[in-house]
Amino acid sequence: MATMTGSRLSYEEIKPKIGARVLNPKGELLSGQLTGELLALLEQRGVLVFPELHFTDAEQIAFTNALGGNAREITGSEVFKVSLDESINAKVAEYLKGSLYWHIDGTMNTVPIRASMLTAKVLAPEGGDTDFANTATAYEDLPQETKDRIDDLRVVHSLWRSQFYHTPEPTMAQIEDWQSKGEAELPLVCRHRSGRKSMVLGNTAHYVVGKDPKESYRILHGLREFATSEPYSYRHQWKVGDTVMWDNRTSLHRATPYDPYSGRMMHRTILDGTEAWEEQ
């Protein structure tokens, strides 16, 4: 792994197609002087790892704000406590079960969040790693004939479809609740202001508009399988105090299975969105 040093930012690439480990100390990161370089690196690498910084909540909020604003979480607070324990997240624990499967956050939103940041507070004794996959570098490596075939396709995303991954035999009450959260039709290939393209995939991707169901499944699952294959994926094995940030527009992610009552706790902040899935 080569170590890169710019004028101020110091980092090493984790894999050729995804990830960078940022080596600057906490004080330099909180100064705000590295914002431009960090955002450019995030755009380029998809996932940034900050080893064992041990951010307090106040420091994580300040760092998030310095990078472009801290969007309010679904709970209304600036920090969301990520736990599958229903005694902690009674209202959203069921939905968080979907985090165990490849997904992109905010596919129901016109403007998705720019990025997410997790800090590890308590680890599970077993499991609880986080997998990431870069759908921009994966798209770049697709054969041109595949790009030509998928570039103009559209996909219906729905939260209720994603819940069937963990609850294949739901009650009618569950189905009605899930379906009340809406759905959205998005481009399969998202075009970014930077000129890059990425694929919008994951467990909310329900079906390709205008395609036979069998063909739709082959397209969506085939692209997901390619995008999450070894060259484009990275598994982060957490240490307490690690912080990881990922570009939500170009990164699939998932947690590996763990005991919901193990005490595992991550604190999340999110950056405000800057680009709609479809720019007018």
Solvent accessible surface area in square Angstrom, and as a share of the most:
residue,aa,sasa,rsa
1,M,156,0.69
2,A,57,0.44
3,T,78,0.45
4,M,63,0.28
5,T,104,0.60
6,G,49,0.47
7,S,102,0.66
8,R,124,0.45
9,L,7,0.04
10,S,25,0.16
11,Y,32,0.12
12,E,28,0.13
13,E,44,0.20
14,I,20,0.10
15,K,42,0.18
16,P,113,0.71
17,K,68,0.29
18,I,0,0.00
19,G,0,0.00
20,A,0,0.00
21,R,54,0.20
22,V,2,0.01
23,L,80,0.40
24,N,10,0.05
25,P,81,0.51
26,K,54,0.23
27,G,55,0.52
28,E,82,0.37
29,L,3,0.01
30,L,58,0.29
31,S,61,0.40
32,G,31,0.30
33,Q,115,0.51
34,L,5,0.02
35,T,31,0.18
36,G,55,0.53
37,E,44,0.20
38,L,1,0.01
39,L,48,0.24
40,A,63,0.49
41,L,7,0.03
42,L,0,0.00
43,E,39,0.18
44,Q,97,0.43
45,R,15,0.06
46,G,2,0.02
47,V,0,0.00
48,L,0,0.00
49,V,2,0.01
50,F,1,0.00
51,P,53,0.33
52,E,87,0.39
53,L,21,0.11
54,H,100,0.45
55,F,2,0.01
56,T,74,0.43
57,D,52,0.27
58,A,74,0.57
59,E,45,0.20
60,Q,0,0.00
61,I,33,0.17
62,A,52,0.41
63,F,2,0.01
64,T,0,0.00
65,N,70,0.36
66,A,39,0.31
67,L,4,0.02
68,G,49,0.47
69,G,18,0.17
70,N,21,0.11
71,A,17,0.13
72,R,157,0.57
73,E,8,0.04
74,I,119,0.60
75,T,81,0.47
76,G,43,0.41
77,S,44,0.28
78,E,53,0.24
79,V,23,0.13
80,F,3,0.01
81,K,102,0.43
82,V,22,0.13
83,S,3,0.02
84,L,13,0.06
85,D,25,0.13
86,E,91,0.41
87,S,100,0.64
88,I,82,0.41
89,N,13,0.07
90,A,81,0.63
91,K,186,0.79
92,V,27,0.16
93,A,1,0.01
94,E,49,0.22
95,Y,45,0.17
96,L,26,0.13
97,K,75,0.32
98,G,6,0.06
99,S,28,0.18
100,L,38,0.19
101,Y,71,0.27
102,W,25,0.09
103,H,20,0.09
104,I,3,0.01
105,D,27,0.14
106,G,21,0.20
107,T,4,0.02
108,M,55,0.24
109,N,73,0.37
110,T,110,0.64
111,V,71,0.41
112,P,2,0.01
113,I,28,0.14
114,R,24,0.09
115,A,0,0.00
116,S,0,0.00
117,M,0,0.00
118,L,15,0.08
119,T,1,0.01
120,A,1,0.00
121,K,60,0.25
122,V,73,0.42
123,L,60,0.30
124,A,13,0.10
125,P,117,0.74
126,E,142,0.64
127,G,42,0.41
128,G,4,0.04
129,D,27,0.14
130,T,5,0.03
131,D,8,0.04
132,F,0,0.00
133,A,0,0.00
134,N,1,0.00
135,T,0,0.00
136,A,0,0.00
137,T,16,0.09
138,A,0,0.00
139,Y,12,0.04
140,E,86,0.39
141,D,60,0.31
142,L,14,0.07
143,P,77,0.48
144,Q,115,0.51
145,E,136,0.61
146,T,18,0.10
147,K,32,0.14
148,D,94,0.49
149,R,138,0.50
150,I,1,0.00
151,D,22,0.12
152,D,126,0.65
153,L,27,0.13
154,R,77,0.28
155,V,0,0.00
156,V,12,0.07
157,H,0,0.00
158,S,0,0.00
159,L,41,0.21
160,W,55,0.19
161,R,38,0.14
162,S,5,0.03
163,Q,4,0.02
164,F,59,0.24
165,Y,63,0.24
166,H,38,0.17
167,T,28,0.16
168,P,98,0.62
169,E,160,0.72
170,P,25,0.16
171,T,82,0.48
172,M,128,0.57
173,A,72,0.56
174,Q,46,0.20
175,I,38,0.19
176,E,108,0.48
177,D,58,0.30
178,W,0,0.00
179,Q,84,0.38
180,S,82,0.53
181,K,88,0.37
182,G,32,0.31
183,E,102,0.46
184,A,24,0.19
185,E,79,0.36
186,L,11,0.06
187,P,13,0.08
188,L,0,0.00
189,V,0,0.00
190,C,4,0.02
191,R,108,0.39
192,H,11,0.05
193,R,158,0.58
194,S,71,0.46
195,G,61,0.59
196,R,51,0.19
197,K,59,0.25
198,S,0,0.00
199,M,0,0.00
200,V,0,0.00
201,L,1,0.01
202,G,10,0.10
203,N,6,0.03
204,T,16,0.09
205,A,13,0.10
206,H,35,0.16
207,Y,93,0.35
208,V,0,0.00
209,V,61,0.35
210,G,79,0.76
211,K,73,0.31
212,D,82,0.43
213,P,97,0.61
214,K,151,0.64
215,E,59,0.26
216,S,1,0.00
217,Y,95,0.36
218,R,159,0.58
219,I,11,0.06
220,L,10,0.05
221,H,62,0.28
222,G,38,0.36
223,L,12,0.06
224,R,62,0.23
225,E,125,0.56
226,F,67,0.28
227,A,0,0.00
228,T,25,0.14
229,S,40,0.26
230,E,120,0.54
231,P,58,0.37
232,Y,12,0.04
233,S,22,0.14
234,Y,28,0.11
235,R,119,0.43
236,H,10,0.05
237,Q,130,0.58
238,W,18,0.06
239,K,121,0.51
240,V,70,0.40
241,G,2,0.02
242,D,5,0.03
243,T,0,0.00
244,V,0,0.00
245,M,0,0.00
246,W,4,0.01
247,D,1,0.00
248,N,0,0.00
249,R,8,0.03
250,T,5,0.03
251,S,0,0.00
252,L,0,0.00
253,H,16,0.07
254,R,73,0.27
255,A,12,0.09
256,T,13,0.08
257,P,101,0.63
258,Y,25,0.10
259,D,81,0.42
260,P,52,0.33
261,Y,140,0.53
262,S,31,0.20
263,G,41,0.40
264,R,11,0.04
265,M,24,0.11
266,M,1,0.00
267,H,21,0.09
268,R,37,0.14
269,T,0,0.00
270,I,11,0.06
271,L,2,0.01
272,D,58,0.30
273,G,28,0.27
274,T,75,0.44
275,E,18,0.08
276,A,20,0.15
277,W,7,0.02
278,E,66,0.30
279,E,75,0.34
280,Q,214,0.95
